[in-house]
């Protein structure tokens, strides 16, 4: 009973995350120049638009996977581990970028990125704990 409640809660979290991933995916994949202008207060020549498109495609593929999970209305422990890896992997890179690169980010963007990073960290840990609870 308790596990069902945790899974239902997790599926609601996945739904909210899926919406966010669809939005970010579309923005990055189809408007990389707009994303650059909204994110950085000076032009970054070394950051190619194709890289942002690639990141956007990653968001879209993951959002499609989340959509599949939600249509089925269930998630297995293996899928929880996959979701955890998909959440925790970017945390490492984003933390490194935020700490060690002097990126010319607008202050609100820096705050949003740190907030998103913490969100992904907690989400990844949540998925792992839930997968471990029912192997």
C-alpha positions, 0 to 999 in steps of 0.5 A, a space after each residue: 500500500 505504502 509503495 503504491 502511494 510512493 509510486 503514484 507520487 513519483 508518477 506525478 513528479 515525473 509528469 511535472 518533470 516531463 512537461 518541463 523537459 518538453 518545454 526545454 527540449 523545444 526551446 533548445 532544439 528549435 531556438 538555440 540562438 534565443 536560448 543563448 541570448 536569454 542565458 548569456 549577457 555577452 556572446 559566446 563564440 565557442 558555444 555552437 548552436 548545434 550543441 544546444 540543439 543536441 541538448 534539446 534533442 536529449 530533453 525531447 527523447 527523455 520527455 518522450 520516454 517519460 510520456 511512455 512511462 506515464 501512458 503505462 502508468 507504472 515504472 519498474 525499479 530498472 526504469 527508476 534507476 535509468 531515470 536516476 542516471 538521467 537526472 544525476 549525470 547532468 548534475 556532475 557536468 552542470 556543477 562543474 560548469 557553474 563552479 569552474 567556468 566563468 560563464 557570463 550568465 545573467 544572475 537569474 539564469 545562474 540562480 535557475 541553473 543552481 535550483 535546477 541542479 539541486 532539483 535533479 540531485 534530489 530527484 535522482 536520489 529519490 528515484 534510486 531510493 525508490 528503486 532500492 525499496 522494491 528490487 
